[in-house]
Amino acid sequence: MVTKLRTEGWCTDPYGRHEARWISEGTPTHLVRDGSNESIDLPSGQPTGQAIPISWGEQTPHGADLLRSDQRVPEGSQLFERVAGIVLSGGSD
């Protein structure tokens, strides 16, 4: 039995398929990360390890770097440029 931690953030992937998996309130989500590449991989099967919190260097704590769905993306920001590139390319990153 895997002990469920009340953790929030990037942790080692308890399924062992990726470098990291986003854990939300102790539950593994579909958001995964390998180096700086983020993608989606649905959690399936039984975890083979523990979800250990990872520090990725300088990050803004407590989600302060996240945008709400009704918040406007600042024009000229890195996120704005990425979203504009995805829209202009027809939806692929």
Distance bins in CASP14 RR format, pairs under 12 A and 6 or more apart:
PFRMAT RR
TARGET T0000
AUTHOR 0000-0000-0000
RMODE 2
METHOD distances of the structure
MODEL  1
1 46 0 0 0 0 1 0 0 0 0 0 0
1 47 0 0 0 0 0 1 0 0 0 0 0
1 49 0 0 0 0 0 1 0 0 0 0 0
1 50 0 0 0 0 0 1 0 0 0 0 0
2 14 1 0 0 1 0 0 0 0 0 0 0
2 15 0 0 0 0 0 1 0 0 0 0 0
2 23 0 0 0 0 0 1 0 0 0 0 0
2 26 0 0 0 0 0 1 0 0 0 0 0
2 27 0 0 0 0 0 1 0 0 0 0 0
2 28 0 0 0 0 1 0 0 0 0 0 0
2 43 0 0 0 0 0 1 0 0 0 0 0
2 45 0 0 0 0 0 1 0 0 0 0 0
2 46 1 0 0 1 0 0 0 0 0 0 0
2 47 1 0 1 0 0 0 0 0 0 0 0
2 48 0 0 0 0 1 0 0 0 0 0 0
2 49 1 0 0 1 0 0 0 0 0 0 0
2 50 1 0 0 1 0 0 0 0 0 0 0
2 51 0 0 0 0 1 0 0 0 0 0 0
2 52 0 0 0 0 0 1 0 0 0 0 0
3 14 0 0 0 0 0 1 0 0 0 0 0
3 26 0 0 0 0 1 0 0 0 0 0 0
3 47 0 0 0 0 0 1 0 0 0 0 0
3 49 0 0 0 0 0 1 0 0 0 0 0
3 50 1 0 0 1 0 0 0 0 0 0 0
3 51 0 0 0 0 1 0 0 0 0 0 0
3 52 0 0 0 0 0 1 0 0 0 0 0
4 11 0 0 0 0 0 1 0 0 0 0 0
4 14 0 0 0 0 0 1 0 0 0 0 0
4 23 0 0 0 0 1 0 0 0 0 0 0
4 24 0 0 0 0 0 1 0 0 0 0 0
4 25 0 0 0 0 1 0 0 0 0 0 0
4 26 1 0 1 0 0 0 0 0 0 0 0
4 27 1 0 0 1 0 0 0 0 0 0 0
4 28 0 0 0 0 1 0 0 0 0 0 0
4 47 0 0 0 0 0 1 0 0 0 0 0
4 50 0 0 0 0 0 1 0 0 0 0 0
4 51 0 0 0 0 1 0 0 0 0 0 0
5 11 0 0 0 0 1 0 0 0 0 0 0
5 12 0 0 0 0 0 1 0 0 0 0 0
5 14 0 0 0 0 0 1 0 0 0 0 0
5 23 1 0 0 1 0 0 0 0 0 0 0
5 24 0 0 0 0 0 1 0 0 0 0 0
5 25 0 0 0 0 1 0 0 0 0 0 0
5 26 1 0 1 0 0 0 0 0 0 0 0
5 27 0 0 0 0 1 0 0 0 0 0 0
5 28 0 0 0 0 0 1 0 0 0 0 0
5 47 0 0 0 0 0 1 0 0 0 0 0
5 50 0 0 0 0 1 0 0 0 0 0 0
5 51 1 0 0 1 0 0 0 0 0 0 0
5 52 0 0 0 0 1 0 0 0 0 0 0
5 53 0 0 0 0 1 0 0 0 0 0 0
6 23 0 0 0 0 1 0 0 0 0 0 0
6 24 0 0 0 0 0 1 0 0 0 0 0
6 25 1 0 0 1 0 0 0 0 0 0 0
6 26 1 0 1 0 0 0 0 0 0 0 0
6 27 0 0 0 0 1 0 0 0 0 0 0
6 51 0 0 0 0 0 1 0 0 0 0 0
6 53 0 0 0 0 0 1 0 0 0 0 0
7 14 0 0 0 0 0 1 0 0 0 0 0
7 21 0 0 0 0 0 1 0 0 0 0 0
7 22 0 0 0 0 0 1 0 0 0 0 0
7 23 1 0 1 0 0 0 0 0 0 0 0
7 24 0 0 0 0 1 0 0 0 0 0 0
7 25 1 0 0 1 0 0 0 0 0 0 0
7 26 1 0 1 0 0 0 0 0 0 0 0
7 27 0 0 0 0 1 0 0 0 0 0 0
7 28 0 0 0 0 0 1 0 0 0 0 0
7 29 0 0 0 0 0 1 0 0 0 0 0
7 50 0 0 0 0 0 1 0 0 0 0 0
7 51 1 0 0 1 0 0 0 0 0 0 0
7 52 0 0 0 0 1 0 0 0 0 0 0
7 53 1 0 1 0 0 0 0 0 0 0 0
7 54 0 0 0 0 0 1 0 0 0 0 0
8 22 0 0 0 0 1 0 0 0 0 0 0
8 23 1 0 0 1 0 0 0 0 0 0 0
8 24 1 0 0 1 0 0 0 0 0 0 0
8 25 1 0 0 1 0 0 0 0 0 0 0
8 26 1 0 0 1 0 0 0 0 0 0 0
8 27 0 0 0 0 1 0 0 0 0 0 0
8 28 0 0 0 0 0 1 0 0 0 0 0
8 29 0 0 0 0 0 1 0 0 0 0 0
8 51 0 0 0 0 0 1 0 0 0 0 0
8 53 0 0 0 0 1 0 0 0 0 0 0
8 61 0 0 0 0 0 1 0 0 0 0 0
8 62 0 0 0 0 1 0 0 0 0 0 0
8 63 0 0 0 0 1 0 0 0 0 0 0
8 66 0 0 0 0 0 1 0 0 0 0 0
9 20 0 0 0 0 1 0 0 0 0 0 0
9 21 0 0 0 0 1 0 0 0 0 0 0
9 22 1 0 1 0 0 0 0 0 0 0 0
9 23 1 0 1 0 0 0 0 0 0 0 0
9 24 1 0 0 1 0 0 0 0 0 0 0
9 25 0 0 0 0 1 0 0 0 0 0 0
9 26 0 0 0 0 1 0 0 0 0 0 0
9 27 0 0 0 0 0 1 0 0 0 0 0
9 28 0 0 0 0 0 1 0 0 0 0 0
9 29 0 0 0 0 1 0 0 0 0 0 0
9 31 0 0 0 0 1 0 0 0 0 0 0
9 33 0 0 0 0 0 1 0 0 0 0 0
9 51 0 0 0 0 1 0 0 0 0 0 0
9 52 0 0 0 0 0 1 0 0 0 0 0
9 53 1 0 0 1 0 0 0 0 0 0 0
9 54 0 0 0 0 1 0 0 0 0 0 0
9 55 0 0 0 0 0 1 0 0 0 0 0
9 56 0 0 0 0 1 0 0 0 0 0 0
9 59 0 0 0 0 1 0 0 0 0 0 0
9 61 0 0 0 0 0 1 0 0 0 0 0
9 62 0 0 0 0 0 1 0 0 0 0 0
9 63 0 0 0 0 1 0 0 0 0 0 0
9 66 0 0 0 0 0 1 0 0 0 0 0
10 18 0 0 0 0 0 1 0 0 0 0 0
10 19 0 0 0 0 1 0 0 0 0 0 0
10 20 1 0 1 0 0 0 0 0 0 0 0
10 21 1 0 0 1 0 0 0 0 0 0 0
10 22 1 0 0 1 0 0 0 0 0 0 0
10 23 1 0 0 1 0 0 0 0 0 0 0
10 24 0 0 0 0 0 1 0 0 0 0 0
10 28 0 0 0 0 0 1 0 0 0 0 0
10 29 0 0 0 0 0 1 0 0 0 0 0
10 31 0 0 0 0 1 0 0 0 0 0 0
10 32 0 0 0 0 1 0 0 0 0 0 0
10 33 1 0 0 1 0 0 0 0 0 0 0
10 34 0 0 0 0 0 1 0 0 0 0 0
10 35 0 0 0 0 0 1 0 0 0 0 0
10 36 0 0 0 0 0 1 0 0 0 0 0
10 38 0 0 0 0 1 0 0 0 0 0 0
10 51 0 0 0 0 1 0 0 0 0 0 0
10 52 0 0 0 0 0 1 0 0 0 0 0
10 53 1 0 0 1 0 0 0 0 0 0 0
10 54 1 0 1 0 0 0 0 0 0 0 0
10 55 0 0 0 0 1 0 0 0 0 0 0
10 56 1 0 0 1 0 0 0 0 0 0 0
10 57 0 0 0 0 0 1 0 0 0 0 0
10 59 0 0 0 0 1 0 0 0 0 0 0
10 63 0 0 0 0 0 1 0 0 0 0 0
11 18 0 0 0 0 0 1 0 0 0 0 0
11 19 0 0 0 0 0 1 0 0 0 0 0
11 20 1 0 0 1 0 0 0 0 0 0 0
11 21 1 0 0 1 0 0 0 0 0 0 0
11 22 1 0 0 1 0 0 0 0 0 0 0
11 23 1 0 1 0 0 0 0 0 0 0 0
11 24 0 0 0 0 0 1 0 0 0 0 0
11 26 0 0 0 0 1 0 0 0 0 0 0
11 27 0 0 0 0 0 1 0 0 0 0 0
11 28 0 0 0 0 1 0 0 0 0 0 0
11 29 0 0 0 0 0 1 0 0 0 0 0
11 31 0 0 0 0 0 1 0 0 0 0 0
11 32 0 0 0 0 0 1 0 0 0 0 0
11 33 0 0 0 0 0 1 0 0 0 0 0
11 47 0 0 0 0 0 1 0 0 0 0 0
11 49 0 0 0 0 0 1 0 0 0 0 0
11 50 0 0 0 0 1 0 0 0 0 0 0
11 51 1 1 0 0 0 0 0 0 0 0 0
11 52 1 0 1 0 0 0 0 0 0 0 0
11 53 1 0 1 0 0 0 0 0 0 0 0
11 54 1 0 1 0 0 0 0 0 0 0 0
11 55 0 0 0 0 0 1 0 0 0 0 0
11 56 0 0 0 0 0 1 0 0 0 0 0
12 18 0 0 0 0 1 0 0 0 0 0 0
12 19 1 0 0 1 0 0 0 0 0 0 0
12 20 1 0 0 1 0 0 0 0 0 0 0
12 21 1 0 0 1 0 0 0 0 0 0 0
12 22 0 0 0 0 0 1 0 0 0 0 0
12 23 0 0 0 0 1 0 0 0 0 0 0
12 28 0 0 0 0 0 1 0 0 0 0 0
12 32 0 0 0 0 0 1 0 0 0 0 0
12 33 0 0 0 0 0 1 0 0 0 0 0
12 34 0 0 0 0 0 1 0 0 0 0 0
12 47 0 0 0 0 0 1 0 0 0 0 0
12 48 0 0 0 0 0 1 0 0 0 0 0
12 49 1 0 0 1 0 0 0 0 0 0 0
12 50 1 0 0 1 0 0 0 0 0 0 0
12 51 1 0 0 1 0 0 0 0 0 0 0
12 52 1 0 1 0 0 0 0 0 0 0 0
12 53 0 0 0 0 1 0 0 0 0 0 0
12 54 1 0 0 1 0 0 0 0 0 0 0
12 55 0 0 0 0 0 1 0 0 0 0 0
13 19 1 0 0 1 0 0 0 0 0 0 0
13 20 1 0 0 1 0 0 0 0 0 0 0
13 21 1 0 1 0 0 0 0 0 0 0 0
13 22 0 0 0 0 1 0 0 0 0 0 0
13 23 0 0 0 0 1 0 0 0 0 0 0
13 28 1 0 0 1 0 0 0 0 0 0 0
13 29 0 0 0 0 0 1 0 0 0 0 0
13 30 0 0 0 0 0 1 0 0 0 0 0
13 31 0 0 0 0 0 1 0 0 0 0 0
13 32 1 0 0 1 0 0 0 0 0 0 0
13 33 0 0 0 0 1 0 0 0 0 0 0
13 34 0 0 0 0 1 0 0 0 0 0 0
13 35 0 0 0 0 0 1 0 0 0 0 0
13 39 0 0 0 0 0 1 0 0 0 0 0
13 41 0 0 0 0 1 0 0 0 0 0 0
13 43 0 0 0 0 1 0 0 0 0 0 0
13 47 0 0 0 0 1 0 0 0 0 0 0
13 48 0 0 0 0 1 0 0 0 0 0 0
13 49 0 0 0 0 1 0 0 0 0 0 0
13 50 0 0 0 0 0 1 0 0 0 0 0
13 51 1 0 0 1 0 0 0 0 0 0 0
13 52 0 0 0 0 1 0 0 0 0 0 0
13 54 0 0 0 0 1 0 0 0 0 0 0
14 20 0 0 0 0 0 1 0 0 0 0 0
14 21 1 0 0 1 0 0 0 0 0 0 0
14 22 0 0 0 0 0 1 0 0 0 0 0
14 23 0 0 0 0 1 0 0 0 0 0 0
14 26 0 0 0 0 0 1 0 0 0 0 0
14 27 0 0 0 0 0 1 0 0 0 0 0
14 28 1 0 1 0 0 0 0 0 0 0 0
14 29 0 0 0 0 0 1 0 0 0 0 0
14 32 0 0 0 0 0 1 0 0 0 0 0
14 43 0 0 0 0 1 0 0 0 0 0 0
14 44 0 0 0 0 0 1 0 0 0 0 0
14 45 0 0 0 0 0 1 0 0 0 0 0
14 46 0 0 0 0 1 0 0 0 0 0 0
14 47 1 1 0 0 0 0 0 0 0 0 0
14 48 1 0 0 1 0 0 0 0 0 0 0
14 49 1 0 1 0 0 0 0 0 0 0 0
14 50 1 0 0 1 0 0 0 0 0 0 0
14 51 1 0 1 0 0 0 0 0 0 0 0
14 52 0 0 0 0 1 0 0 0 0 0 0
14 53 0 0 0 0 0 1 0 0 0 0 0
15 21 1 0 0 1 0 0 0 0 0 0 0
15 23 0 0 0 0 0 1 0 0 0 0 0
15 28 1 0 0 1 0 0 0 0 0 0 0
15 29 0 0 0 0 0 1 0 0 0 0 0
15 30 0 0 0 0 0 1 0 0 0 0 0
15 32 0 0 0 0 1 0 0 0 0 0 0
15 41 0 0 0 0 1 0 0 0 0 0 0
15 42 0 0 0 0 1 0 0 0 0 0 0
15 43 1 0 0 1 0 0 0 0 0 0 0
15 44 1 0 0 1 0 0 0 0 0 0 0
15 45 1 0 0 1 0 0 0 0 0 0 0
15 46 0 0 0 0 1 0 0 0 0 0 0
15 47 1 0 1 0 0 0 0 0 0 0 0
15 48 1 0 0 1 0 0 0 0 0 0 0
15 49 1 0 0 1 0 0 0 0 0 0 0
15 50 0 0 0 0 0 1 0 0 0 0 0
15 51 0 0 0 0 1 0 0 0 0 0 0
16 28 0 0 0 0 0 1 0 0 0 0 0
16 32 0 0 0 0 1 0 0 0 0 0 0
16 34 0 0 0 0 0 1 0 0 0 0 0
16 41 0 0 0 0 0 1 0 0 0 0 0
16 43 0 0 0 0 0 1 0 0 0 0 0
16 44 0 0 0 0 0 1 0 0 0 0 0
16 45 0 0 0 0 0 1 0 0 0 0 0
16 46 0 0 0 0 0 1 0 0 0 0 0
16 47 0 0 0 0 1 0 0 0 0 0 0
16 48 1 0 1 0 0 0 0 0 0 0 0
16 49 1 0 0 1 0 0 0 0 0 0 0
16 50 0 0 0 0 0 1 0 0 0 0 0
16 51 0 0 0 0 0 1 0 0 0 0 0
16 52 0 0 0 0 0 1 0 0 0 0 0
17 28 0 0 0 0 0 1 0 0 0 0 0
17 30 0 0 0 0 0 1 0 0 0 0 0
17 32 1 0 0 1 0 0 0 0 0 0 0
17 33 0 0 0 0 0 1 0 0 0 0 0
17 34 0 0 0 0 1 0 0 0 0 0 0
17 39 0 0 0 0 0 1 0 0 0 0 0
17 40 0 0 0 0 0 1 0 0 0 0 0
17 41 1 0 0 1 0 0 0 0 0 0 0
17 42 0 0 0 0 0 1 0 0 0 0 0
17 43 0 0 0 0 1 0 0 0 0 0 0
17 44 0 0 0 0 1 0 0 0 0 0 0
17 45 0 0 0 0 0 1 0 0 0 0 0
17 47 0 0 0 0 0 1 0 0 0 0 0
17 48 0 0 0 0 1 0 0 0 0 0 0
17 49 0 0 0 0 0 1 0 0 0 0 0
18 28 0 0 0 0 0 1 0 0 0 0 0
18 29 0 0 0 0 0 1 0 0 0 0 0
18 30 0 0 0 0 0 1 0 0 0 0 0
18 31 0 0 0 0 1 0 0 0 0 0 0
18 32 1 0 1 0 0 0 0 0 0 0 0
18 33 1 0 0 1 0 0 0 0 0 0 0
18 34 1 0 1 0 0 0 0 0 0 0 0
18 35 0 0 0 0 1 0 0 0 0 0 0
18 37 0 0 0 0 1 0 0 0 0 0 0
18 38 0 0 0 0 1 0 0 0 0 0 0
18 39 0 0 0 0 1 0 0 0 0 0 0
18 40 0 0 0 0 0 1 0 0 0 0 0
18 41 1 0 0 1 0 0 0 0 0 0 0
18 42 0 0 0 0 0 1 0 0 0 0 0
18 43 0 0 0 0 0 1 0 0 0 0 0
18 51 0 0 0 0 0 1 0 0 0 0 0
18 54 0 0 0 0 0 1 0 0 0 0 0
19 32 1 0 0 1 0 0 0 0 0 0 0
19 33 1 0 0 1 0 0 0 0 0 0 0
19 34 1 0 1 0 0 0 0 0 0 0 0
19 35 1 0 1 0 0 0 0 0 0 0 0
19 36 0 0 0 0 0 1 0 0 0 0 0
19 37 0 0 0 0 1 0 0 0 0 0 0
19 38 0 0 0 0 0 1 0 0 0 0 0
19 39 0 0 0 0 0 1 0 0 0 0 0
19 41 0 0 0 0 0 1 0 0 0 0 0
19 52 0 0 0 0 0 1 0 0 0 0 0
19 54 0 0 0 0 1 0 0 0 0 0 0
19 56 0 0 0 0 0 1 0 0 0 0 0
20 28 0 0 0 0 0 1 0 0 0 0 0
20 29 0 0 0 0 0 1 0 0 0 0 0
20 31 0 0 0 0 1 0 0 0 0 0 0
20 32 1 0 0 1 0 0 0 0 0 0 0
20 33 1 0 1 0 0 0 0 0 0 0 0
20 34 1 0 0 1 0 0 0 0 0 0 0
20 35 1 0 0 1 0 0 0 0 0 0 0
20 36 0 0 0 0 0 1 0 0 0 0 0
20 37 0 0 0 0 0 1 0 0 0 0 0
20 38 0 0 0 0 1 0 0 0 0 0 0
20 39 0 0 0 0 0 1 0 0 0 0 0
20 41 0 0 0 0 0 1 0 0 0 0 0
20 51 0 0 0 0 1 0 0 0 0 0 0
20 52 0 0 0 0 1 0 0 0 0 0 0
20 53 0 0 0 0 1 0 0 0 0 0 0
20 54 1 0 1 0 0 0 0 0 0 0 0
20 55 0 0 0 0 0 1 0 0 0 0 0
20 56 0 0 0 0 1 0 0 0 0 0 0
21 27 0 0 0 0 0 1 0 0 0 0 0
21 28 1 0 1 0 0 0 0 0 0 0 0
21 29 1 0 0 1 0 0 0 0 0 0 0
21 30 0 0 0 0 1 0 0 0 0 0 0
21 31 1 0 0 1 0 0 0 0 0 0 0
21 32 1 0 1 0 0 0 0 0 0 0 0
21 33 1 0 0 1 0 0 0 0 0 0 0
21 34 0 0 0 0 0 1 0 0 0 0 0
21 38 0 0 0 0 0 1 0 0 0 0 0
21 39 0 0 0 0 0 1 0 0 0 0 0
21 40 0 0 0 0 0 1 0 0 0 0 0
21 41 1 0 0 1 0 0 0 0 0 0 0
21 42 0 0 0 0 0 1 0 0 0 0 0
21 43 1 0 0 1 0 0 0 0 0 0 0
21 47 0 0 0 0 1 0 0 0 0 0 0
21 49 0 0 0 0 0 1 0 0 0 0 0
21 50 0 0 0 0 0 1 0 0 0 0 0
21 51 1 0 0 1 0 0 0 0 0 0 0
21 52 0 0 0 0 0 1 0 0 0 0 0
21 53 0 0 0 0 0 1 0 0 0 0 0
21 54 0 0 0 0 1 0 0 0 0 0 0
22 28 1 0 0 1 0 0 0 0 0 0 0
22 29 1 0 1 0 0 0 0 0 0 0 0
22 30 0 0 0 0 1 0 0 0 0 0 0
22 31 1 1 0 0 0 0 0 0 0 0 0
22 32 1 0 0 1 0 0 0 0 0 0 0
22 33 1 0 0 1 0 0 0 0 0 0 0
22 38 0 0 0 0 1 0 0 0 0 0 0
22 39 0 0 0 0 0 1 0 0 0 0 0
22 40 0 0 0 0 0 1 0 0 0 0 0
22 41 0 0 0 0 0 1 0 0 0 0 0
22 43 0 0 0 0 0 1 0 0 0 0 0
22 51 0 0 0 0 1 0 0 0 0 0 0
22 53 0 0 0 0 0 1 0 0 0 0 0
22 54 0 0 0 0 0 1 0 0 0 0 0
22 56 0 0 0 0 0 1 0 0 0 0 0
22 63 0 0 0 0 0 1 0 0 0 0 0
22 66 0 0 0 0 0 1 0 0 0 0 0
23 29 1 0 0 1 0 0 0 0 0 0 0
23 30 0 0 0 0 0 1 0 0 0 0 0
23 31 0 0 0 0 1 0 0 0 0 0 0
23 32 0 0 0 0 0 1 0 0 0 0 0
23 33 0 0 0 0 0 1 0 0 0 0 0
23 43 0 0 0 0 0 1 0 0 0 0 0
23 47 0 0 0 0 0 1 0 0 0 0 0
23 50 0 0 0 0 0 1 0 0 0 0 0
23 51 1 0 1 0 0 0 0 0 0 0 0
23 52 0 0 0 0 1 0 0 0 0 0 0
23 53 0 0 0 0 1 0 0 0 0 0 0
23 54 0 0 0 0 1 0 0 0 0 0 0
24 30 0 0 0 0 0 1 0 0 0 0 0
24 31 0 0 0 0 1 0 0 0 0 0 0
24 43 0 0 0 0 0 1 0 0 0 0 0
24 51 0 0 0 0 0 1 0 0 0 0 0
24 63 0 0 0 0 0 1 0 0 0 0 0
25 51 0 0 0 0 0 1 0 0 0 0 0
26 43 0 0 0 0 0 1 0 0 0 0 0
26 47 0 0 0 0 0 1 0 0 0 0 0
26 50 0 0 0 0 0 1 0 0 0 0 0
26 51 1 0 0 1 0 0 0 0 0 0 0
26 53 0 0 0 0 0 1 0 0 0 0 0
27 43 0 0 0 0 1 0 0 0 0 0 0
27 47 0 0 0 0 0 1 0 0 0 0 0
27 51 0 0 0 0 1 0 0 0 0 0 0
28 41 0 0 0 0 1 0 0 0 0 0 0
28 42 0 0 0 0 1 0 0 0 0 0 0
28 43 1 0 1 0 0 0 0 0 0 0 0
28 44 0 0 0 0 0 1 0 0 0 0 0
28 45 0 0 0 0 0 1 0 0 0 0 0
28 46 0 0 0 0 0 1 0 0 0 0 0
28 47 1 0 0 1 0 0 0 0 0 0 0
28 48 0 0 0 0 0 1 0 0 0 0 0
28 49 0 0 0 0 0 1 0 0 0 0 0
28 50 0 0 0 0 0 1 0 0 0 0 0
28 51 1 0 0 1 0 0 0 0 0 0 0
29 38 0 0 0 0 0 1 0 0 0 0 0
29 40 0 0 0 0 1 0 0 0 0 0 0
29 41 0 0 0 0 1 0 0 0 0 0 0
29 42 0 0 0 0 1 0 0 0 0 0 0
29 43 1 0 0 1 0 0 0 0 0 0 0
29 51 0 0 0 0 0 1 0 0 0 0 0
30 38 0 0 0 0 0 1 0 0 0 0 0
30 39 0 0 0 0 1 0 0 0 0 0 0
30 40 1 0 1 0 0 0 0 0 0 0 0
30 41 1 0 0 1 0 0 0 0 0 0 0
30 42 1 0 1 0 0 0 0 0 0 0 0
30 43 1 0 0 1 0 0 0 0 0 0 0
30 44 0 0 0 0 1 0 0 0 0 0 0
31 37 0 0 0 0 0 1 0 0 0 0 0
31 38 1 0 0 1 0 0 0 0 0 0 0
31 39 0 0 0 0 1 0 0 0 0 0 0
31 40 1 0 0 1 0 0 0 0 0 0 0
31 41 0 0 0 0 1 0 0 0 0 0 0
31 42 0 0 0 0 0 1 0 0 0 0 0
31 43 0 0 0 0 0 1 0 0 0 0 0
32 38 1 0 0 1 0 0 0 0 0 0 0
32 39 1 0 1 0 0 0 0 0 0 0 0
32 40 1 0 0 1 0 0 0 0 0 0 0
32 41 1 0 1 0 0 0 0 0 0 0 0
32 42 0 0 0 0 1 0 0 0 0 0 0
32 43 0 0 0 0 1 0 0 0 0 0 0
32 51 0 0 0 0 0 1 0 0 0 0 0
33 39 1 0 0 1 0 0 0 0 0 0 0
33 40 0 0 0 0 0 1 0 0 0 0 0
33 41 0 0 0 0 0 1 0 0 0 0 0
33 54 0 0 0 0 1 0 0 0 0 0 0
33 56 0 0 0 0 1 0 0 0 0 0 0
34 41 0 0 0 0 1 0 0 0 0 0 0
35 54 0 0 0 0 0 1 0 0 0 0 0
35 56 0 0 0 0 1 0 0 0 0 0 0
36 56 0 0 0 0 1 0 0 0 0 0 0
36 57 0 0 0 0 0 1 0 0 0 0 0
37 93 0 0 0 0 1 0 0 0 0 0 0
38 56 0 0 0 0 0 1 0 0 0 0 0
38 82 0 0 0 0 0 1 0 0 0 0 0
38 93 0 0 0 0 1 0 0 0 0 0 0
39 93 0 0 0 0 1 0 0 0 0 0 0
40 93 0 0 0 0 0 1 0 0 0 0 0
43 51 0 0 0 0 0 1 0 0 0 0 0
53 59 0 0 0 0 0 1 0 0 0 0 0
55 61 0 0 0 0 0 1 0 0 0 0 0
56 65 0 0 0 0 0 1 0 0 0 0 0
58 65 0 0 0 0 0 1 0 0 0 0 0
59 65 1 0 0 1 0 0 0 0 0 0 0
59 66 0 0 0 0 0 1 0 0 0 0 0
60 66 0 0 0 0 1 0 0 0 0 0 0
60 67 0 0 0 0 0 1 0 0 0 0 0
65 77 0 0 0 0 0 1 0 0 0 0 0
65 78 0 0 0 0 0 1 0 0 0 0 0
65 79 0 0 0 0 1 0 0 0 0 0 0
66 73 0 0 0 0 0 1 0 0 0 0 0
66 79 0 0 0 0 0 1 0 0 0 0 0
67 73 1 0 0 1 0 0 0 0 0 0 0
67 74 0 0 0 0 1 0 0 0 0 0 0
67 77 0 0 0 0 1 0 0 0 0 0 0
67 79 1 0 0 1 0 0 0 0 0 0 0
67 80 0 0 0 0 0 1 0 0 0 0 0
67 83 0 0 0 0 0 1 0 0 0 0 0
71 77 0 0 0 0 0 1 0 0 0 0 0
71 79 0 0 0 0 0 1 0 0 0 0 0
72 79 0 0 0 0 0 1 0 0 0 0 0
72 80 0 0 0 0 1 0 0 0 0 0 0
72 83 0 0 0 0 0 1 0 0 0 0 0
73 79 1 0 1 0 0 0 0 0 0 0 0
73 80 1 0 1 0 0 0 0 0 0 0 0
73 81 0 0 0 0 1 0 0 0 0 0 0
73 82 0 0 0 0 1 0 0 0 0 0 0
73 83 1 0 0 1 0 0 0 0 0 0 0
73 84 0 0 0 0 1 0 0 0 0 0 0
73 86 0 0 0 0 0 1 0 0 0 0 0
73 87 0 0 0 0 0 1 0 0 0 0 0
74 80 1 0 0 1 0 0 0 0 0 0 0
74 81 0 0 0 0 0 1 0 0 0 0 0
74 83 0 0 0 0 0 1 0 0 0 0 0
75 81 0 0 0 0 1 0 0 0 0 0 0
75 83 0 0 0 0 0 1 0 0 0 0 0
75 84 0 0 0 0 1 0 0 0 0 0 0
76 82 0 0 0 0 0 1 0 0 0 0 0
76 83 0 0 0 0 0 1 0 0 0 0 0
76 84 0 0 0 0 1 0 0 0 0 0 0
77 83 0 0 0 0 1 0 0 0 0 0 0
77 84 0 0 0 0 0 1 0 0 0 0 0
78 84 0 0 0 0 0 1 0 0 0 0 0
78 85 0 0 0 0 0 1 0 0 0 0 0
79 85 0 0 0 0 0 1 0 0 0 0 0
79 86 0 0 0 0 0 1 0 0 0 0 0
80 86 0 0 0 0 0 1 0 0 0 0 0
80 87 0 0 0 0 0 1 0 0 0 0 0
81 87 0 0 0 0 0 1 0 0 0 0 0
81 88 0 0 0 0 0 1 0 0 0 0 0
82 88 0 0 0 0 0 1 0 0 0 0 0
82 89 0 0 0 0 0 1 0 0 0 0 0
82 91 0 0 0 0 0 1 0 0 0 0 0
82 93 1 0 0 1 0 0 0 0 0 0 0
83 89 0 0 0 0 0 1 0 0 0 0 0
83 90 0 0 0 0 0 1 0 0 0 0 0
83 91 0 0 0 0 1 0 0 0 0 0 0
83 93 0 0 0 0 1 0 0 0 0 0 0
84 90 0 0 0 0 0 1 0 0 0 0 0
84 91 0 0 0 0 0 1 0 0 0 0 0
85 91 0 0 0 0 1 0 0 0 0 0 0
85 92 0 0 0 0 1 0 0 0 0 0 0
85 93 0 0 0 0 1 0 0 0 0 0 0
86 92 1 0 0 1 0 0 0 0 0 0 0
86 93 1 0 1 0 0 0 0 0 0 0 0
87 93 0 0 0 0 0 1 0 0 0 0 0
END
